[in-house]
Amino acid sequence: MIHVISCVNRHLYEDVLEQHFRIRHEIFVEERKWEALRKPDGREIDTYDNEDAVYLLALENRRVLGGSRMYPTTRPTMMSEVFPHLAAVRGCPADPLVWEWSRFFVTRERRDGAFNLQLMAAAQEFCLDQGIERLCLVMETWWLPRFHDIGFVVTPLGLPALVENSWTMAATIEMRQESLDVVRDRIGMTSIVQQAGPRIDCIARANLRGHAAAQRKSA
C-alpha cells in the first residue's frame, strides 16, 4: 500500500521518513549523479522537506520501496524558486487547489511498469480525495509519453530546457476520475492509498499557509 505521511501523522512514521531520505540520496545522488543534492550525512533533504510536505510512500513491512512528495503552491515551491524559467509561458501556479509533485522514485528491486503505475494511481487517488484539482511538476520530457499513455491530461507551462544534461519541462497534470480508473484497471487494484492516524486537510492547510505567508510579506 501507499501510505500518506504529513505533519499530522508524521510521529507514526519517523523511522520510515529517515529511511526514505537516505534512499532518495542513493537514487538521486549516487545513481543519477545529481551532485548538487549531495549531503555529508547521506540524507537527501531540501528546503521543501518541511512541515508543509506530504509524502506518498510505498511500504512493505515498513521498508520503503518508492514514493513521491507533494507541496502546496501557496508557498514558494521548487518550480517557483529554482525553475521559474521552465514556466515562463503560463507561469508558476500559486493556488490551494494546485500542489507541486516532486521526488518521484522507485527502488531498484521494484522498477517495473506496474509499480510505477501504483505510485501514479496513488497520487491521483489522494488528490481526488482531497479536492486537489491539479499537480504541477518539473519533469524530464521522457515522462510525457508515459503520462499520455495512461490518460493523464498534461499542460506544459513553458518551453523545455536542458537541466543536468536532460531535457526538462514544467507542466501541470489534471486530476480526473477517468484517468484514475484507467490506471486502476491496468494494475488490478481499486484502492491504493492508506492513511493511518489523523488525516490532513490539504486545501485548508494550503489556504492557511498561504495566508500566513502573505501576512509576513506585508508586515
C-alpha positions as CSV (number, residue, x, y, z in Angstrom):
1,M,0.0,0.0,0.0
2,I,1.0,3.6,-0.5
3,H,0.9,5.5,2.9
4,V,0.1,9.2,3.3
5,I,2.5,10.9,5.7
6,S,2.1,14.5,6.7
7,C,2.6,16.8,9.7
8,V,-0.5,15.4,11.4
9,N,0.7,11.8,11.5
10,R,4.4,12.1,11.0
11,H,5.0,10.8,14.5
12,L,3.9,7.4,13.3
13,Y,6.5,7.2,10.6
14,E,9.7,8.9,11.8
15,D,11.8,5.8,11.0
16,V,10.2,5.4,7.6
17,L,10.9,9.0,6.7
18,E,14.5,8.7,7.8
19,Q,14.9,5.6,5.6
20,H,13.2,7.4,2.7
21,F,15.6,10.4,2.9
22,R,18.6,8.0,2.6
23,I,17.1,6.1,-0.3
24,R,16.5,9.4,-2.1
25,H,20.2,10.2,-1.7
26,E,21.1,6.8,-3.1
27,I,18.9,7.3,-6.1
28,F,19.2,11.0,-6.9
29,V,22.9,11.5,-5.9
30,E,24.7,8.2,-6.1
31,E,22.7,6.7,-9.0
32,R,21.6,9.7,-11.1
33,K,24.6,11.8,-10.2
34,W,22.7,15.0,-9.2
35,E,25.8,16.2,-7.3
36,A,24.1,19.5,-6.2
37,L,22.0,17.3,-3.8
38,R,24.9,15.5,-2.2
39,K,24.9,15.7,1.6
40,P,27.7,14.5,4.0
41,D,25.2,12.6,6.1
42,G,23.8,10.7,3.1
43,R,20.3,12.1,3.5
44,E,18.7,13.9,0.6
45,I,16.7,16.7,2.2
46,D,15.9,20.1,0.7
47,T,14.1,23.2,1.6
48,Y,10.7,21.7,0.8
49,D,11.0,18.8,3.2
50,N,9.3,20.7,6.0
51,E,6.0,20.6,7.8
52,D,4.1,21.5,4.7
53,A,5.2,18.5,2.7
54,V,3.0,15.4,2.2
55,Y,4.7,12.2,1.3
56,L,3.2,9.2,-0.5
57,L,5.4,6.3,0.3
58,A,5.1,2.7,-0.8
59,L,5.9,0.4,2.2
60,E,6.3,-3.3,2.7
61,N,6.7,-4.2,6.3
62,R,7.9,-0.6,6.9
63,R,10.5,-0.9,4.2
64,V,10.4,1.9,1.7
65,L,10.1,0.8,-2.0
66,G,9.1,4.0,-3.7
67,G,7.3,7.3,-3.2
68,S,6.8,11.0,-4.1
69,R,6.3,14.3,-2.4
70,M,3.6,16.9,-2.6
71,Y,3.8,20.5,-1.6
72,P,1.3,23.4,-1.6
73,T,1.8,26.1,-4.3
74,T,0.6,28.7,-1.9
75,R,4.1,28.5,-0.5
76,P,7.3,29.1,-2.5
77,T,7.9,25.9,-4.5
78,M,10.8,24.2,-6.2
79,M,9.3,25.3,-9.5
80,S,8.8,28.9,-8.5
81,E,12.2,29.3,-6.7
82,V,14.5,27.1,-8.7
83,F,13.0,26.5,-12.1
84,P,10.7,29.5,-12.9
85,H,12.2,29.8,-16.4
86,L,10.6,26.5,-17.3
87,A,7.2,28.0,-16.6
88,A,7.8,31.3,-18.5
89,V,4.8,31.0,-20.7
90,R,1.9,30.2,-18.3
91,G,3.7,31.0,-15.0
92,C,4.2,29.0,-11.8
93,P,0.9,28.0,-10.1
94,A,0.0,29.6,-6.8
95,D,-3.3,28.1,-5.8
96,P,-4.6,26.0,-2.9
97,L,-6.1,23.6,-5.4
98,V,-2.8,23.0,-7.2
99,W,0.1,21.1,-5.4
100,E,3.6,20.5,-6.6
101,W,4.6,16.9,-7.2
102,S,8.3,16.0,-6.9
103,R,10.9,13.5,-5.8
104,F,9.2,10.6,-7.5
105,F,11.4,7.5,-7.0
106,V,11.3,3.7,-7.1
107,T,13.9,1.4,-5.6
108,R,15.9,-0.8,-8.0
109,E,14.1,-4.0,-6.9
110,R,10.7,-2.6,-7.9
111,R,11.4,-0.9,-11.2
112,D,8.7,-2.4,-13.3
113,G,5.8,-0.7,-15.1
114,A,3.2,-2.0,-12.6
115,F,4.9,-0.4,-9.6
116,N,5.3,2.9,-11.3
117,L,1.6,2.8,-12.1
118,Q,0.7,2.2,-8.4
119,L,2.5,5.3,-7.4
120,M,0.9,7.3,-10.1
121,A,-2.6,6.0,-9.2
122,A,-1.8,6.8,-5.5
123,A,-1.1,10.5,-6.4
124,Q,-4.4,10.7,-8.3
125,E,-6.4,8.9,-5.6
126,F,-5.1,11.1,-2.9
127,C,-5.6,14.3,-4.8
128,L,-9.2,13.4,-5.8
129,D,-10.0,12.6,-2.2
130,Q,-8.5,15.9,-1.0
131,G,-10.1,18.1,-3.7
132,I,-6.8,18.9,-5.3
133,E,-7.5,19.7,-8.9
134,R,-4.1,19.7,-10.5
135,L,-0.5,18.8,-9.8
136,C,2.4,20.8,-11.1
137,L,5.8,19.4,-11.6
138,V,9.3,19.8,-13.2
139,M,10.0,16.6,-15.2
140,E,12.2,15.2,-17.8
141,T,10.4,15.2,-21.2
142,W,10.6,11.4,-21.5
143,W,7.8,11.3,-18.9
144,L,5.3,12.8,-21.4
145,P,4.5,9.7,-23.5
146,R,4.2,7.7,-20.3
147,F,1.7,10.1,-18.8
148,H,-0.3,10.3,-22.1
149,D,-0.4,6.5,-22.3
150,I,-2.4,6.3,-19.0
151,G,-4.7,9.2,-19.8
152,F,-3.1,12.0,-17.8
153,V,-4.0,15.4,-19.2
154,V,-0.7,17.3,-19.2
155,T,-0.4,21.0,-19.9
156,P,3.1,22.5,-20.5
157,L,3.9,25.7,-18.6
158,G,6.8,26.7,-20.8
159,L,9.5,25.5,-23.2
160,P,11.8,22.6,-22.3
161,A,15.4,23.3,-21.4
162,L,18.5,21.3,-20.5
163,V,18.8,20.6,-16.8
164,E,21.6,18.2,-15.6
165,N,22.1,17.2,-19.3
166,S,18.4,16.2,-19.6
167,W,15.6,17.9,-21.5
168,T,13.3,19.1,-18.7
169,M,10.0,20.9,-18.7
170,A,7.4,22.3,-16.3
171,A,3.8,21.2,-16.6
172,T,0.5,20.6,-14.8
173,I,-1.5,17.4,-14.7
174,E,-5.3,17.4,-14.2
175,M,-6.7,15.1,-11.6
176,R,-9.6,13.2,-13.2
177,Q,-11.5,10.2,-12.1
178,E,-11.4,8.8,-15.6
179,S,-7.6,8.8,-15.6
180,L,-7.5,7.1,-12.2
181,D,-9.9,4.4,-13.4
182,V,-7.6,3.7,-16.4
183,V,-4.6,3.1,-14.1
184,R,-6.6,1.1,-11.6
185,D,-7.8,-1.2,-14.4
186,R,-4.2,-1.8,-15.5
187,I,-2.9,-2.7,-12.1
188,G,-6.0,-4.5,-11.0
189,M,-6.4,-2.5,-7.8
190,T,-9.4,-0.5,-6.6
191,S,-7.7,1.3,-3.7
192,I,-4.1,2.2,-3.3
193,V,-3.8,4.8,-0.6
194,Q,-3.7,4.1,3.1
195,Q,-3.9,6.8,5.8
196,A,-3.0,5.9,9.4
197,G,-3.8,8.2,12.3
198,P,-5.1,11.8,11.8
199,R,-5.9,12.9,8.3
200,I,-4.6,16.1,6.8
201,D,-6.9,18.6,5.1
202,C,-4.6,19.7,2.2
203,I,-6.8,22.6,0.9
204,A,-7.3,24.1,4.4
205,R,-3.6,23.8,5.1
206,A,-2.7,25.4,1.8
207,N,-5.0,28.3,2.4
208,L,-3.7,28.7,6.0
209,R,-0.1,28.6,5.0
210,G,-0.6,30.9,2.0
211,H,-2.5,33.4,4.2
212,A,0.4,33.3,6.8
213,A,3.0,33.9,4.1
214,A,1.0,36.9,2.7
215,Q,0.8,38.4,6.2
216,R,4.6,38.0,6.7
217,K,5.2,39.6,3.3
218,S,3.0,42.6,4.0
219,A,4.4,43.2,7.5
